[in-house]
Amino acid sequence: MIFFFILLALVVGAQIAEFYIPPIDWMCNAHIYIVPVIVFYGAMAGIMHGLRPLFIRGRWEVHCILSGICTSAIILAQYLMITFRRGSVFFSREVWWQIGGPGLMAMLMAPLIFWTLQGVARLTRYPYLPERGHFE
């Protein structure tokens, strides 16, 4: 519960800071929006953390798939925020590849990263290893 209040305080602080950040000239007078990024990453982390018991038991396949889905969802949400502020929603094949491509790459890279992290955990005898037959 304390993390919810920390996230809430960060969102309020970022919302206030957005009013004082001027448009950036070298980016064609673009505005910086911090709050949606904090909320999206917090929501995706909450989803992944909710499936932590599966990860502890060594069932990390779901996390590999969700890492790709969540990556694409964050990019899609950012694209929709930009297009709504511009006033026109435009989807082409290139836009879908820009949204889905990073998610696909995240899904393909996730098993390698999880295997590497499990190997490092075994080498350092980190206690966060998959436990067979024990459920939180």
NORJO-V131331 format. One line per field, one symbol per residue. ss: DSSP state (2 for helix, 1 for strand, 0 for the rest). psi: psi as a letter, one per 40 degrees, with the letter a starting at -180 (. if undefined). A space follows every 50 residues. Layout:
# NORJO-V131331
ss: ???
psi: ???
This chain:
# NORJO-V131331
ss: 02222222222222222222000122200100002222222222222222 02222200002222222222222222222222222200000022222222 222222222222222222222220000000000000
psi: dddddddddddddddddddehiihdefffiihhddddddddddddddddd edddddeegeddddddddddddddddddddddddddehhhhidddddddd dddddddddddddddddddddddefhegihhhehh.
